[in-house]
Amino acid sequence: MALQVQASLYTTRLSPTATPTLLRPLSNPSTLKTSFFSRSLNLLLHPNQLQLAYGPPRFTMRVASKQAYICRDCGYIYNERTAFDKLPDKYFCPVCGAPKRRFKPYATDVNKKANETDVRKARRAELQRDEAVGKALPIAVAVGVVVLAGLYFYLNSTF
């Protein structure tokens, strides 16, 4: 999620000599004032613009989710306005009914046709290939260790 800051220089309608409520009042009002806050500058402004020049910025949040999530079972991509983390735990995939825990973050750019049937089937096949490689990797490592151990014992027995 991204934050947008809308800094407004004119937030509250106060007299130019008033102190903001969040800061403690100065013992001498003329100390630590720059020309930006001087009264002579306020004479040049329109009476409707005689407002306090400092104030808290306004924060607004965009509701569009930047992160897409993909269902591991069917390849459905969730990229709706509501953030995936804000969805309830009882959320299910609208295509296959898989629970929320079966979704994983999806880093590839998502276009409007991402959830069409043929695109989703191709993506599902790709996911299954990736998971098959992930499942076969520990077996391949174990076979490699056994082959190296056999080669070690063979070379030690002959030399």
C-alpha positions in Angstrom: 0.0 0.0 0.0 1.1 3.4 -0.7 0.6 6.6 1.2 -0.1 9.9 -0.5 0.8 13.1 1.4 -1.2 16.1 0.6 0.6 18.9 2.3 -1.5 21.9 2.7 0.0 25.2 3.7 -3.4 26.7 4.7 -5.1 24.4 7.0 -6.8 26.4 9.8 -8.2 29.8 10.1 -6.2 31.7 12.8 -4.8 35.1 13.3 -1.2 35.6 12.2 0.0 36.0 15.8 -1.6 32.9 17.2 0.5 30.0 18.1 -0.3 26.5 17.0 -1.8 24.2 19.5 0.8 21.5 19.1 3.8 23.7 19.9 4.5 25.4 23.2 4.1 29.2 23.2 7.3 31.2 22.9 8.4 33.4 25.8 9.1 36.3 23.3 6.8 36.1 20.3 9.3 37.8 18.0 12.1 35.3 18.6 12.9 32.6 16.1 10.7 34.0 13.4 11.8 34.1 9.8 10.7 36.4 7.1 8.4 33.6 5.9 6.3 34.0 9.1 6.6 37.8 9.3 3.6 40.1 9.6 4.7 42.2 6.6 4.3 39.1 4.4 0.8 38.7 5.6 -0.1 42.2 4.5 0.6 41.1 0.9 -1.8 38.2 1.1 -5.5 38.3 0.3 -7.7 38.4 3.5 -9.1 35.0 2.6 -5.5 33.6 2.5 -4.5 34.9 6.0 -4.3 31.4 7.4 -1.8 29.6 9.4 1.2 28.6 7.2 2.1 25.5 9.1 -0.1 22.6 9.9 -0.1 18.8 9.9 0.0 17.2 6.4 -3.0 15.2 5.5 -2.5 11.5 4.9 -4.7 9.5 2.6 -4.4 5.9 1.7 -5.0 4.3 -1.7 -7.0 1.2 -1.5 -5.6 -0.5 -4.6 -3.4 -3.5 -3.7 0.0 -3.5 -5.4 0.7 -7.2 -4.6 -1.0 -9.9 -6.5 -1.5 -13.4 -5.1 -1.9 -16.6 -7.1 -3.8 -19.7 -6.2 -1.5 -22.8 -6.2 -4.3 -25.1 -7.2 -5.9 -23.4 -10.2 -3.7 -20.4 -11.1 -6.4 -17.7 -10.3 -4.7 -14.3 -9.6 -6.1 -12.2 -6.8 -5.5 -8.5 -7.6 -8.6 -6.8 -6.3 -8.8 -3.4 -4.5 -8.9 -5.0 -1.0 -5.5 -6.0 0.1 -5.0 -9.7 0.4 -3.8 -9.4 4.0 -7.1 -7.7 4.9 -9.2 -10.5 3.7 -10.8 -12.8 6.3 -9.2 -16.2 7.0 -12.4 -17.9 5.6 -11.7 -16.4 2.1 -11.8 -19.1 -0.6 -10.7 -19.0 -4.2 -13.7 -18.1 -6.4 -12.6 -20.6 -9.1 -11.7 -23.8 -7.3 -12.7 -23.1 -3.7 -9.1 -23.4 -2.3 -8.6 -21.8 1.2 -6.7 -18.5 1.6 -3.5 -20.4 2.7 -3.2 -22.0 -0.7 -2.4 -18.5 -2.3 1.2 -17.3 -2.6 2.6 -13.9 -3.7 2.8 -13.5 -7.4 5.6 -11.2 -8.7 4.9 -11.1 -12.4 3.0 -8.1 -13.9 -0.8 -8.8 -14.1 -2.9 -7.7 -17.0 -6.7 -7.5 -17.4 -6.9 -10.9 -19.1 -5.0 -12.8 -16.4 -8.0 -14.8 -15.1 -9.3 -16.1 -18.4 -9.7 -19.9 -18.6 -6.9 -20.7 -21.1 -4.4 -18.3 -19.5 -5.2 -19.7 -16.1 -4.7 -23.3 -17.3 -1.3 -22.5 -18.8 -0.3 -20.8 -15.6 -1.5 -23.8 -13.5 0.6 -26.2 -15.6 3.6 -23.9 -15.1 3.0 -23.9 -11.3 2.7 -27.7 -11.3 6.1 -28.0 -13.2 7.7 -25.6 -10.7 6.4 -27.6 -7.7 7.4 -30.9 -9.3 11.0 -29.6 -9.6 10.8 -28.5 -5.9 9.7 -31.9 -4.8 12.3 -33.8 -6.9 15.2 -31.6 -5.8 15.7 -33.3 -2.4 15.6 -36.7 -4.0 18.3 -35.6 -6.5 20.5 -34.3 -3.7 20.2 -37.6 -1.8 21.1 -39.6 -4.9 24.1 -37.3 -5.6 25.3 -37.8 -2.0 25.0 -41.6 -2.3 27.0 -41.5 -5.7 29.7 -39.4 -4.2 30.0 -41.7 -1.1 30.2 -44.8 -3.4 32.9 -43.1 -5.5 34.8 -42.2 -2.3 34.8 -45.8 -1.0 35.7 -47.2 -4.4 38.7 -44.9 -4.8 39.9 -45.6 -1.3 39.7 -49.4 -1.7 41.6 -49.4 -5.0 44.4 -47.0 -4.2 
